[in-house]
């Protein structure tokens, strides 16, 4: 956790995804990792999560400060319900 000069909490993290999708009628393994940031009140929820917690993250994409990648800004989170 860090704070902006105005005292707003910011949490830098990374999100990972892995699944199998169908492409051209064939299964394909998909995996990715993306840098993410949470700003403000959502940080209280996210900082209590354990490493590897699954869930639905919503937000928006922007470019990183150096314009060499994408950064996902998390605006909401819903934990996954175990089956």
Residue pairs with C-beta under 8 A, 6 or more apart in sequence:
1 9
1 10
1 11
1 43
1 47
2 9
2 10
2 11
2 12
3 9
3 10
4 10
8 39
8 40
9 39
9 40
9 43
9 44
10 37
10 38
10 39
10 43
11 37
11 38
11 39
11 43
11 46
11 47
12 35
12 36
12 37
13 35
13 36
13 37
13 38
13 46
14 33
14 34
14 35
14 36
15 33
15 34
15 36
15 57
15 72
16 31
16 32
16 33
17 30
17 31
17 32
17 33
17 34
18 29
18 30
18 31
19 29
19 30
19 31
20 27
20 28
20 29
20 30
21 27
21 28
21 30
22 28
34 70
34 72
35 64
35 69
35 70
35 71
35 72
36 57
36 59
36 71
36 72
36 73
36 74
37 71
37 72
37 73
37 74
38 46
38 73
38 74
39 73
42 74
42 75
42 76
42 77
45 77
46 74
46 77
49 55
53 79
54 79
54 80
55 77
55 78
55 79
55 80
56 77
56 78
56 80
57 72
57 74
57 76
57 77
58 74
58 75
58 76
58 77
59 72
59 73
59 74
59 75
59 76
60 72
60 73
60 75
61 70
61 71
61 72
61 73
62 70
62 71
62 73
63 69
63 70
63 71
64 70
64 71
